[in-house]
């Protein structure tokens, strides 16, 4: 008697592979656009975006600024297999990766720089972070309350009325 063990999620994995194959066949490989994984943080007055681009050469990375939209596009090409070679496992996704970010109003392309090193794309937007406005103390001066002024006017009127009666 032969006992076969089947992983409980094997059917889902098979379905996922089949669906991916159908999408690629029906829409072409370029139809699938993947998102870049990225960190966004500040370094002093600069905003910095670090995106993972492993296995992608700097020539295949494009950074564009259009208005307030900063777009990063990278393309990982499929490895050409030599005759007789075959893949046992394919885990590296090839295709076009894209991610967009919103930068502050008035950002100039001269403020943006980009470099690829060790599989990481670093995009720096110089002077993108404006300092938070500081609270300013406003001096408050004293003024005579309106009630005392009116009371003073009434007492003057009373004194004047008393003088007239004499």
C-alpha positions as CSV (number, residue, x, y, z in Angstrom):
1,X,0.0,0.0,0.0
2,X,1.4,3.4,-1.0
3,X,0.6,6.4,1.2
4,X,1.0,9.8,-0.3
5,X,1.2,13.0,1.7
6,X,-0.1,16.2,0.1
7,X,0.5,19.6,1.7
8,X,-2.8,21.2,2.6
9,X,-1.9,24.4,0.6
10,X,-0.5,22.5,-2.5
11,X,-3.7,23.2,-4.4
12,X,-3.5,26.9,-3.8
13,X,0.1,27.0,-4.9
14,X,-0.8,25.1,-8.1
15,X,-3.7,27.5,-8.7
16,X,-1.4,30.5,-8.2
17,X,1.1,29.2,-10.7
18,X,-1.6,28.4,-13.2
19,X,-3.2,31.8,-12.9
20,X,0.2,33.6,-13.3
21,X,0.8,31.5,-16.4
22,X,-2.6,32.4,-17.9
23,X,-2.1,36.1,-17.2
24,X,1.4,36.1,-18.9
25,X,0.0,34.2,-21.9
26,X,-3.1,36.4,-22.2
27,X,-1.6,39.8,-21.5
28,X,2.1,39.4,-22.2
29,X,4.9,39.6,-19.8
30,X,5.0,43.4,-19.7
31,X,1.4,43.6,-18.5
32,X,2.4,42.5,-15.0
33,X,3.8,45.6,-13.3
34,X,5.3,45.0,-9.9
35,X,5.8,47.5,-7.1
36,X,9.2,48.4,-5.7
37,X,9.8,48.0,-2.0
38,X,11.0,51.2,-0.5
39,X,11.8,53.1,2.7
40,X,11.1,56.9,2.9
41,X,12.9,58.9,5.6
42,X,14.5,62.2,6.3
43,X,18.1,63.1,6.8
44,X,18.2,66.7,8.1
45,X,16.4,68.9,5.5
46,X,16.5,66.2,2.8
47,X,13.9,63.5,2.0
48,X,15.5,60.1,1.1
49,X,13.9,57.2,-0.7
50,X,15.7,53.9,-0.6
51,X,14.3,51.2,-3.0
52,X,15.4,47.6,-3.4
53,X,16.6,46.9,-6.9
54,X,18.6,43.7,-6.6
55,X,20.0,42.4,-9.9
56,X,19.0,45.5,-11.8
57,X,21.7,47.6,-13.5
58,X,21.7,51.4,-13.2
59,X,21.0,51.6,-16.9
60,X,17.6,49.9,-16.3
61,X,16.5,52.3,-13.7
62,X,14.6,55.5,-14.6
63,X,13.7,58.4,-12.1
64,X,11.5,61.1,-13.4
65,X,9.9,64.2,-11.8
66,X,6.7,65.5,-13.2
67,X,5.1,68.3,-11.1
68,X,4.8,66.8,-7.6
69,X,5.1,63.2,-8.8
70,X,8.4,61.4,-8.5
71,X,8.3,58.1,-10.5
72,X,10.8,55.3,-10.2
73,X,10.8,52.6,-12.8
74,X,13.1,49.6,-13.0
75,X,13.3,46.6,-15.3
76,X,14.8,43.3,-14.4
77,X,15.4,41.3,-17.6
78,X,14.9,37.6,-17.8
79,X,18.1,35.6,-17.8
80,X,18.8,33.9,-21.1
81,X,19.2,30.2,-20.7
82,X,21.8,28.4,-22.7
83,X,20.8,25.5,-24.9
84,X,20.3,22.5,-22.8
85,X,20.0,24.5,-19.5
86,X,16.7,24.4,-17.6
87,X,15.4,26.0,-14.5
88,X,14.7,23.8,-11.5
89,X,13.2,26.6,-9.5
90,X,12.3,30.1,-10.6
91,X,12.1,32.6,-7.7
92,X,13.4,35.8,-9.2
93,X,10.6,37.8,-10.9
94,X,11.5,39.6,-14.1
95,X,9.6,42.5,-15.5
96,X,8.9,46.1,-14.9
97,X,8.8,47.5,-11.3
98,X,7.3,51.0,-10.7
99,X,6.6,53.2,-7.7
100,X,5.4,56.8,-7.4
101,X,5.9,59.3,-4.6
102,X,4.6,62.8,-4.0
103,X,7.2,65.5,-3.3
104,X,6.6,69.0,-1.9
105,X,5.2,71.7,-4.1
106,X,7.9,73.6,-6.0
107,X,10.5,70.8,-6.0
108,X,13.0,71.4,-8.8
109,X,14.6,68.6,-10.8
110,X,18.0,70.0,-9.7
111,X,17.1,69.1,-6.1
112,X,16.8,65.4,-7.0
113,X,19.7,63.0,-7.2
114,X,19.8,59.2,-7.6
115,X,22.4,56.4,-7.3
116,X,22.4,52.6,-7.3
117,X,24.8,50.7,-5.0
118,X,24.7,47.2,-3.6
119,X,21.2,46.5,-5.0
120,X,19.7,49.7,-3.4
121,X,18.5,52.8,-5.3
122,X,18.9,55.9,-3.2
123,X,16.9,59.0,-4.3
124,X,17.6,62.2,-2.4
125,X,15.4,65.3,-2.6
126,X,17.4,68.1,-1.2
127,X,15.7,70.7,1.1
128,X,12.4,68.9,0.8
129,X,11.7,69.1,4.6
130,X,10.7,72.5,5.7
131,X,11.3,73.3,9.4
132,X,8.2,73.4,11.6
133,X,7.1,76.9,12.3
134,X,8.2,78.1,15.8
135,X,5.5,79.5,18.1
136,X,6.1,83.2,18.6
137,X,5.0,85.0,21.8
138,X,2.8,88.0,21.2
139,X,3.0,90.7,23.9
140,X,-0.3,91.5,25.6
141,X,-0.7,95.1,26.9
142,X,-3.2,96.1,29.6
143,X,-6.2,98.3,28.8
144,X,-8.7,99.9,31.1
145,X,-11.8,97.8,31.3
146,X,-14.8,99.3,29.6
147,X,-16.9,99.1,32.9
148,X,-14.5,101.4,34.9
149,X,-14.6,103.9,32.1
150,X,-18.4,103.9,32.1
151,X,-18.5,104.1,35.8
152,X,-16.1,107.1,35.7
153,X,-18.4,108.8,33.2
154,X,-21.5,108.2,35.3
155,X,-19.8,109.6,38.4
156,X,-18.7,112.8,36.5
157,X,-22.3,113.2,35.3
158,X,-23.5,112.8,38.8
159,X,-21.1,115.4,40.1
160,X,-22.1,117.8,37.3
161,X,-25.8,117.3,38.1
162,X,-25.1,118.0,41.8
163,X,-23.3,121.2,40.9
164,X,-26.2,122.4,38.8
165,X,-28.7,121.9,41.7
166,X,-26.7,124.3,43.9
